Amino acid sequence: MITIAAAAAFLATFNETFLNVAFAPIMSDLGVDVNTVQWLTTGYLLVAAVFVPVANVLYRRFPTRSLFIAVTAIMIVGSVIGALAPNFSTLLIGLLLQAIGTGLLTPIGMNITLAVSPRQKLGMNMGIMAAMTTLGPSLAIVLSGALLTIAPWRTLMWVFAALVLIVLMAGAIVLYTVVELGRPVLDIVSFLFVAIALVGILYGVSAAFGGNILLSGGAIIVGLLFMWAFISRQNRIENPLIDLTPFKTAAFNRGVIMTMLGLLFVFAMNVIIPLFLQAARGTAPLSASLTLAPGILLTVVLGPIAGRWFDRFGGRWSIPLGFAIMAVFVGLVGVAAGQTSLVIFGALYVPAVLATAFVIGPSQTFALSHLDEKSSPHGVTVISTSFQIAGGVGTSLAAGIYGMVSQSQMNAGTAEVDSLIVGFRAAVTLVIVTSVIGLIIAIRAYSAPKPQQPQASASQDVVPGAVAEVMKSEVYSINADSTVLEALYRFTSLGISGAPIVDHNNQLVGFISDGDILRYLSAAHPSSVNFYSFAVGEKQDLEEAMQELGSLNVMSLATKQVISLPSTASVADAVAALSDASLKKVPVLNPAGAMVGIVSRSAINRLAIASYLEAEHEAQLPV
């Protein structure tokens, strides 16, 4: 299922740039100018962004297989219309139908991945998804350039229809419903509000470099006003189009911003590198596209590896390092733009685009891993929408800055090639700045200490008649920086089966059990499905497993959304928490959020038995 989801994500983003190289023959064939033909990209991104929020409603209302078939069928119909289009308007209609499929398909694929991925493999699988979404728009430029050397531009539409048909048939065979279905309502007013908001903002950014500042500013203002109206409506209606709860989590917000900055880099460079090489170096479209190919192909290989790295070690170092490499090497690409060697130019770009594998997928995983199961689909919707916005903004800003600065230099009397180099370096400066911003956000996301909260007094921790009477105050906890092997050693030495995880401020951040560890080992080491197998000759596998656990951070296997109780809760509250969620233990937190104890099912059982025996004893006493 993850393979189908990844293929769908690839095709959805692949089509966003598939026609870019064909703009020149389309202009000639259909008799339109450059300002008109660019709407094949701008309009596509706008419609895709508008339909992303709708995917969350459809995903939770219709069976996964049926929904997948319907969405991919829409894309095939759009492709056929585009291939047979007698004029530009018909071609645009076909592309916009494809865009509807793109807006729906990407979040559906991410939701499928979230639903079927084991927690210990989420980073790797999201890395695969990120690699496919990064590969799509990049590889499209290369393949379309190759196809256009031997066939007319309409062939691109037929090829895309064939690819989607293959994925449709595979999905019809493999997919099944992976979410509990209900009857969520699509709020039409909210849909219109977010549509106008996104169209206004993205069109305003696109028009900013067209010379009409008033039109651009007006569109952005209208977009922002409707975005405010959309947000206000989501907070007060019963069935919001997007649940805005994920935005209450600071870590999720940081993850979304980091993801968008990584995607902005990819889209910006994908558009300005071919433009620059063709205009300034006279490079053929295919050769210009092939300059991107080595980095693109290596990024596909590195994406799952980066995700696996995130699963084992987190993103404390990898995400900031990715942003830093992006900034440094794209800066070197800007310097090399003034040189004559295309090989050096392309070689310097390889590390820059490879670094995005350590940013985009891990940042998505970082954001979504801080959400609970209920909020995750809404988080996917936000990230998928941000993908289209980042693509539209990155493409518009990079192309706009490149064109504006180049034209300004030529108007000042600078030679054409030199003007284009200056314009290219201006666009490169944009992505350097955004990469540095991403670096700062990544460092703050992992290293910024939580604000100190005042310690509660003892009277606040213990309330007569509350759960504090039955909780165990001496709590065995595990530090968030510990390895899984250290946690396992603590379990065995203390004779416990699980423990809460706390940060340096004693704030509860997770819970891990021996069951979590065993499930991970069963996936990574077949003989560890049963620990008894280690006692009958599987010593080597045991050593390998323990070495792996020694390098795995405890938070990578932990449950992060931990059910807890306030210290003022009643015993009845504790009984409800333990029984409703089928838990053995529940941490108890004081008003400052620090853990002050733990209440277990066995403690409740002892209390119940003691109360019963005491009552029976009193009943048997003589009056």
N, C-alpha and C positions, 0 to 999 in steps of 0.2 A: 504493500500500500504506500509505503514511503517512496518507493521508486516511481509509482504513478504520480504521487503528489509532486515529486521533484521534476518529473518530465513536464507536468502541467505548468509548474512555476517557470521552467525554462522557456516553454513555448509562449507563455503569456508575456514575458519580458523580452523574448526574442523578437516578437513582432513590433516592439516599440521603436526599433531602429532598422528593421529589415528593409524598408523602402528608402532610407536616407541616401544611399549611394545611387538610387534610381531617380533622384529628383530631376537631374538634367534631362534624361530621356522622357520623363513624364511631362515636363514643361514643354518640350518640343512636340510631343505627340498630341497633347491635349490643349496646347496653346494658352498656357498660363504663365505668369511671371513668378519670381522667387518669393514675393510677399504672399502670394496665394498658395503656392505649393507647400510652404512651411506649415500650413494648417493641417497637413497630413500627420505631422508629429505633434504640434501643439493641441489640436483638437482631440487626437487620440489620448494624450495624457490627461486632458481635462475630463473627458468622459470616463476614463478608467478610474480617476480619482473620485468622481461623483458616485460611482456604483460600488466602490469598496464597502462603504458602511451597510449597504443593502445585503451584502453577502452574509453577515452575521445573523440576520433575521431568517434568510432562506436556509442557511446551514442548520439552524435549530428547528426548522419547520418541516423540511422535506427529507426523505431518505437520501443518504449520501450518494448512492449509485445513480439514482434518478436525477438528482440535481446536477451531478457531474456530467452526465450524458447531455442534459438540456443545455448547459452552459457551453460545452465544447461544440454542440451542434450549432449554436448561435454563431460561434467563431467560423465554422465551416461555411455557413450561409453568407456571412460577411465577405469571406474570401472569394466565393464564387461570384458574388455581385461585383466585387472589385475587379476580378479578372475579366469580366465581360463588360465593364463600364464603358459606355460610348463617350462620356464626358467627365469633367473633373467633379462635378456635383455628385454624380453616381458613385464615382470612386471614393469620395469622401464619406458617403453614406455607408458603403461597405466597410471602410476602415473604422467608422464609429460603431458599427455593430460588433466588429472584432474587439473594440475597446471595451464594450459592455462585458464581453466574455473575459477579458483581461482583468477588469476590476473585480469580477466575481471569483475568478479561478485562483488568483494568488492567495487570498485569505482562506479559501476553502482548502487549498493544499496545505497551508500552514496549520490550520485547525486539525486536519487529518494527522499530520506529523505529531502535533502535540498530544493528540488522543491516543495514538498507538505506540509512542516512544516510551520505553522504560526510563525512569528518572535518571539513572546512571548513564544513559546514552543520549539524553536530550541534546546536550551540546554538540555531539558528533552529528546527529541527524539534522539539527538546525544549521550546522555548518554545511551539510550537503545542500539544504534548501538555499542557503545564502550563496553557495558556489553556483548553483543553477541560475539564481536570479541575477548574479553578477555576470555569468557566462552568456546568458541570453542576449542582452543588448550589445555585448562586445562581439560575440561570435557572429551575430546577424550581419554586422558590417562586412566581415571577412567573407562569409558565404555568399552574400548578395553580390559583392564585388566579383567573386569567381563566376557566379551564374550569369551576370550581365555581360561577361566576355563572350558567352556562347549562345545567349538566348535573349529575347526581348523582356522588358520589365514585367509584363503580364505573367510571365513564367513564375515569378516570385510568388504571386498570389496562389497559383495552382500548387506549387511546392508546399506552401504553408498549409493549404487545405488538406493535402495528403498527410502531412505530419500530424495535424490535429486529429484526423480520422483514425490514425494508428493509435494515438493516445486514448481516443474515445472508446475504441474496441477493447483495448487493454483494461480501461477503467470499468467497462461493462462486465468484464470477467472477474476482476480481482476485488473491486471495492464492495464494502458492505457498510451499513449504518454504524457509526462510531460515537454517536452522541444521543442522549435521551431527547427524543423529539417532543415538542409541545406545539402550541399555537401562538407564537409571538406575532404581534401585530405590527405591520409596517406603517409608521406614521408618515403620511404623505407630506404634511406641512414641514416636518423636520427634514425630509428628503429634499424638498424644494429649497429650504433655507440653506442646507449644507451645499447643495448644488450651486446656488447663486454665490455663496461665499467662496467656494473653491474656484469657480470660474472667474469671479472678480479678481481674486488675489493672483491667480496664475496668469490671467490675461494681462493684468496690470504690470506684472514683472516682465512678461514677454514684450509688451508695448513700450516699456520704459526706454528702450534704446532705439525706438522708431522715430524719435523726434517730437512726439506729441506728449509732453509731460503732463498736461492737464488731463488728457484722456487716461493716461496711466495712473496718475494719482487718484482720479475720480473712481476708476475701477477698483483700485486697492481699498479705498475708503468704503465703497459700497460692499465689497467682499468682507471687510472687517466688521461692518455693522450687521450684516446677515450672519456672520459667524457668532457674534455676540448674541443675536436673537436665537440662533440654534442652540448655543450652550445654555441659555436661560430656559429654553423650552425643555431641554433634556432633564433639567433639574426639577421640573414641576409636573411632568406628565407621567402617567402610569406605565406606559410602554415606550420608553425612549428608543430612538433609533440606535444610539450608542450609549451604553452605560459609561458614564464618565468617572466611575469609581477608580479605575487604574491611575488616573491623574493625581489621586490623593497620595500615591506612593512615590516618594522622591526618587528612589532608585529606578523605578520604571521610567520616569520622565527623563532621567539622565541617559538611560539605555536607548530610548527613542531618539534623543538628540544625537547621540554618538552614531547610531545607525544611519540617520539622515545625513550626517556629515560625511560618513564613508561612502554612501550612495551618491551624494553630490559630487564627490571626487571622481567616481567612475563615469557618471554621465557627462560631466564637464570635459574630461579628457577624451572620452570617446568621440565627442563632436568636434573638438578643436584640433586634435592631432591630424585626422584626415583632411580637414579644411586647410590647415596650415601647410601640410606636405604637398597637397595638390596645387595650392595657389603659389607658394613661395619657392618650392623645389621642382615644380613641374612633374611630380610623381604621378604615375597612373593610379586610378582609383583602387585597383586590386593591390598594387604594391604598397600604397598608403595604408590600406586595411591590414595587410600582412605584417606591418610594423607592430600592430597590436597583438598579433597572434601568439607569440611565445609567452608573454605574460598572461594572456587569457587562459591558455591551455594549462599552464603551471598553476594558476589560481584554482582551477577546477580540482586538481590533485591535492592542493594544499588546504582547500576549504574543510573537508572532513577531518584532516589532521589537526587543523587549528581548533575545530570543535572538540576533538578528542582531548587536546591539550587543555581546553577550557574545562572539560569534565573532570580532569585529574587535578589541575592546579589552579583553576579559576582564572580570572582575567586581570588580576592585580598588576602583572607585568606585561602580559601579551598585548592587551588593548592599547595602553600608552605607547608601548614600543612600536606597534603597528602605525599609529598616528605619526610618531616621530620619523619613522622610515619613509612614510608617504611624503612628509614635508621636505625632508632632506633630498630625496632622489627626484622628486618632481621639480625641485629647484635646480638640480643638476641638468634635468631635461631642458629647462628653460635656458640654461647657459649653453647647452649643446645645440640649441636651435640656431645659433649663429655660426655653427660649424658646417662643413660640407658632408661629413660622414653620416649616412643614414644608419649604419650599423651601430655606431656609438650612441646615436639618438635612441634607437630602439632598445639597446642593451641597458641604458640607464633607466628606461621606463619599466623594465621587468621587475626590479625590486619594489618600485613604487606601487604597481598594481598588485603584486604578490602580498604586500603588507595589508591590503584591504581584506584579505582572508582572515586576518587576525583582528579585524575591526567589525565588519558587518555582521557575520554570523554570531560571534561571541557577544556583541552588543545586544542583538535581538534576544539571545538566550538570557543574558544578564537582566534585561527588562522583564521578560516573561516569567523568569524563575522567581520573581518577587511578588507574583500574583497568585491568588488562590484559584481553585478549579473553576469557580463561578465567574471570576473576572477574566480568566485567560482568553476566552473567545473575543471579549471586547478589547483586550490588549492586542490580540492579533489584528482586529479591525483597524485599530489606531496605527499599528506598525505598517500594515499593508497600504493604508491611506498615505502615510508618510513616505512610503516608497515612491508613489506616483508624484507626490508633491516635490520630493527631493529631485526626482528625475526631471520634472518640468522646470523647477527653479534652477537646477544645475545646468541644464541645457541652455535655457534662456540667458542666464547670467554670463556663462562662459562665451557663448556665441555673440551676445550683445557687447560685452567688453572687448572681445577680439575685434569685432567689426568697427566699433566706435573709435577705439584707439588707433587702429590701422588707418581708418579714413581720416582721422584728425591729423595723423603724421603725414599722410599724402597731401592733404590740403595745405600743410605747412611747407611743402616742397621737398620732403624726404623721398628718397627713391622707394619704389614700390616694395621691393624685397625687404629692405630695411624697415619699412613701415609695418609690414606683416610680421616681422620678427618682434618688433616692439609690441604689437598687438597681442601676439602669442604669449610673450612674457608677462603682459598685463593680466591675461587670463590665468596664467600659471600662478601669479601672485595671489589671485583669488583663492585657488585651492590650497596654497601654502597657508594662508591666513585661516581658512576653515579647518585645516588639519591641526594647526597649533591650538585653535579653540577646542577641538576634539581632544587633544592631548591634555589640556588643562582640566576639562570635564572628567576625563577618565581617571586622572590622578585624584581629583576630589571625590569621585565616586567610591574609590577604594580606601583612600587614606585620610579623608577628613573625619576627625573624631566626632562622635555624636555629642550634642550639647549636654553638659552636665545638668542633672536634675537634682533638686534638693532631696536629701535623704529623709525618708519618713521616720517619725518617731516610733518608739516601741508601741505606744498606744494606738498608732495607726496600723501597725503590723498585726496586732492581735486584738480582735474584737470579741467580747464575750458572746457566746452562743453562735459564733460564725465557724466557717470551715477550719479556721486556725486551731480549733480545739482537737481536730482529728488529723491535721496534717503533720508530716514529719519535717521538723525544722532543719535537721542535719541532712542536707541534700548533696548527693554526689552529682556533680556537674562536670562538663567537659568544655575546655576552652575552644573558641571558634578557630583558633590557629592550629589546633592539634591535627595529627594525622589519624586516619582510620585505624591504623595499627595501634596507636596509643589508646584510642577509645576501646578497641577490642581487649587490650591488656587490662584496662581499667575495669571492664566488665568481668573478666575472669578473676582478677585479684579481689574484687569486692563482692563477687557472687551476685551480680545484678544483670538484667537482660536489656537495659536501656537507660539512657540518661539525657537530661536536657542539655542544650549547648548554650553557653553565655559568652558575651563579648567582654572586653576589659572593664566595662562599667557594670558588669553583672546583669546586663539586659538580656532577656531571653531572645535568642535568634534562631533556634531550631531544636529538633529532637532526633536522636538516632537510636536505633535498636539493633540487637544482634540479627533480627530478621532482615533489616535493611542491608546489612553487610553480607548476609548469606545469599540474598537475592542477587547482589552484585557479583559475588564469587561464582554463583551458579551460571551466570551469563558469560563471565570471562574465563572461567576454569571449569570445564565439564565435570571433573571428578569432585569438585567442591559442592555439587548438588547435595551430597550427604557427607557431613564431616567425618563420619566413620570410615569413609573410603581412604582418608589420610592415614588411618591406623593399620591399613592392610597393604602397604607397599607403595603408596603414592607420595612418598616423602619429597620427591623433586617438585611435584606440582604444588605441594604445600609450601615449599620454600619460595617458589616463584610467586605464589599468591600473596604470601606475607611480605615479600619485597615490594610488590605492587601496592599493597595497603600502606606500606611505610612511606610512600611518596604521594598518597592520595589524601587531599584535604577532607576533613570530616564533613564540611558543609556540602561537598559534592554529592553525598549520599543522604544527607539529612532531610527530614521533613521541615520545610521552612515556615509553613503556615500552621503554627502550633496552637491547639486549643488550650487556653489557660483560664484560671479563675482569679478574681480579685480577692484579696485577703478578707474583705468584708462579706464574701458570699456565704450563703447558708449551707448546711449539710445537704439540704434538698437540692441546691444548685449543683453541688458536687456529684450527687447521685445521678442527676439528669445528664451532666456532662459525660460521666463515665459510661452510662448506659446508652445514651443516644448515639455516641460516636464509637461504641464498643472499644473503649480504651482501658488500659490497666492502670495508667498513672496520668495525673494532670498537674502541671506546675501551678503554683500559687504566687501571684505578684502583688507587691505593695502598691500604693497609689503613685509612687515614682516610677513604676515599671520594673523595679528590680525583683529578682526571684527571692522569696523568703521561705519557701517550703514546697512540699509536694504531697498531694493526697492520692492515695492508691485505692484500688478496689478492695484489696485485702483489709485496709484500715477501716473502710466502710463496713465490710462484712463483720469484722471484729466488733465494731460499735453496735451493729444490729444484734449480734449474738449476745453481747454483754448486756444490752438493754433488755433483751428477752429473758435471759437468765435471772437478771436482777428483779424483773417484774414477777417471774415465777416464784423466786425465793420469797419475795415479800408476800405473795399470795398464800404461801404455805405457812407463814409465821402465825402463831396463835394471837388472837386479838386480846 
